[in-house]
Amino acid sequence: MKADKTNRAADKPSPIKFLLGQTVITPTAMEKLLPHDVAQAVTRHAQGDWGDCGAEDKAENNFSLDKHLRLFSVYHDSRGTKFLVITEADRSATTVLLPEDY
């Protein structure tokens, strides 16, 4: 048998880029979103994957990382529902919410 030569580094998860603080979710988001989709989005957010933000917002988040400014991501759940993940500038809290909760 041949040895498997796939690149295992590509399978490795990205490191966490910042602390989330207390993670909370609004009642509306909790009612409408699937827990797995929320967990996956929060993990991506902490890894610096800003989801469906526009290029300008992604650049702002990358600038804000080491300056301890607010971080803002946009995701869609498996049913297509748009939601936001926002980490406060002081990294004390991260909130999952729907656009109408903002």
C-alpha positions as CSV (number, residue, x, y, z in Angstrom):
1,M,0.0,0.0,0.0
2,K,1.1,3.5,-0.7
3,A,1.6,6.0,2.1
4,D,-1.0,8.8,2.3
5,K,0.7,12.0,1.3
6,T,-2.1,14.4,1.8
7,N,-1.3,17.7,3.5
8,R,-2.4,17.4,7.0
9,A,-1.6,21.1,7.8
10,A,-4.6,22.0,5.6
11,D,-6.9,19.9,7.9
12,K,-5.6,21.8,11.0
13,P,-8.1,24.3,12.4
14,S,-7.1,28.0,12.3
15,P,-5.9,29.4,15.7
16,I,-8.1,31.6,17.8
17,K,-7.1,35.3,17.1
18,F,-8.8,36.9,20.1
19,L,-10.8,36.2,23.2
20,L,-14.6,36.2,22.9
21,G,-15.5,37.1,26.5
22,Q,-18.9,36.1,27.6
23,T,-20.8,34.7,24.6
24,V,-24.5,35.5,24.5
25,I,-27.3,35.2,22.0
26,T,-30.5,37.3,21.7
27,P,-33.8,35.5,22.3
28,T,-34.9,36.0,18.7
29,A,-31.6,34.6,17.3
30,M,-31.9,31.6,19.7
31,E,-35.4,30.9,18.5
32,K,-34.6,31.1,14.8
33,L,-31.1,29.7,14.4
34,L,-29.8,26.2,14.7
35,P,-27.3,25.7,17.6
36,H,-24.7,24.0,15.3
37,D,-24.8,26.9,12.9
38,V,-24.3,29.4,15.7
39,A,-21.4,27.4,17.2
40,Q,-19.7,27.1,13.8
41,A,-20.1,30.8,13.1
42,V,-18.7,31.8,16.6
43,T,-15.7,29.6,16.0
44,R,-15.1,31.1,12.6
45,H,-15.4,34.6,14.0
46,A,-12.8,33.9,16.7
47,Q,-10.5,32.5,14.0
48,G,-10.7,35.8,12.0
49,D,-13.1,34.4,9.3
50,W,-15.5,37.3,9.1
51,G,-18.0,35.4,7.0
52,D,-20.1,37.3,4.5
53,C,-18.9,40.8,5.4
54,G,-18.0,43.1,2.6
55,A,-14.3,43.8,1.8
56,E,-14.4,47.1,3.6
57,D,-15.7,45.5,6.8
58,K,-13.2,42.7,6.6
59,A,-10.4,45.2,6.3
60,E,-11.8,47.1,9.3
61,N,-11.9,43.9,11.4
62,N,-8.3,43.0,10.5
63,F,-7.2,46.5,11.4
64,S,-9.2,46.3,14.7
65,L,-7.8,42.9,15.9
66,D,-4.7,44.2,17.7
67,K,-6.1,47.6,18.5
68,H,-8.9,46.1,20.6
69,L,-11.7,47.7,18.6
70,R,-15.1,46.1,17.9
71,L,-15.2,43.1,15.6
72,F,-18.3,42.4,13.4
73,S,-19.1,39.3,11.3
74,V,-22.0,38.3,9.1
75,Y,-23.1,34.7,8.5
76,H,-26.0,32.7,7.1
77,D,-27.3,29.6,8.8
78,S,-28.0,26.4,6.9
79,R,-31.5,27.6,6.2
80,G,-30.3,30.9,4.8
81,T,-31.1,33.1,7.8
82,K,-28.6,36.0,8.0
83,F,-27.1,36.7,11.5
84,L,-24.4,38.8,13.1
85,V,-21.6,38.0,15.5
86,I,-20.2,41.1,17.3
87,T,-17.3,41.1,19.8
88,E,-17.0,44.2,22.0
89,A,-13.9,46.4,21.8
90,D,-12.8,45.4,25.3
91,R,-13.4,41.7,24.4
92,S,-15.7,41.3,27.4
93,A,-18.6,39.9,25.4
94,T,-19.6,38.4,22.0
95,T,-23.2,38.6,20.9
96,V,-25.0,36.5,18.3
97,L,-28.0,38.4,16.9
98,L,-30.3,38.8,13.9
99,P,-30.1,42.0,11.9
100,E,-33.4,43.1,13.3
101,D,-32.0,42.8,16.8
102,Y,-29.2,45.3,16.0
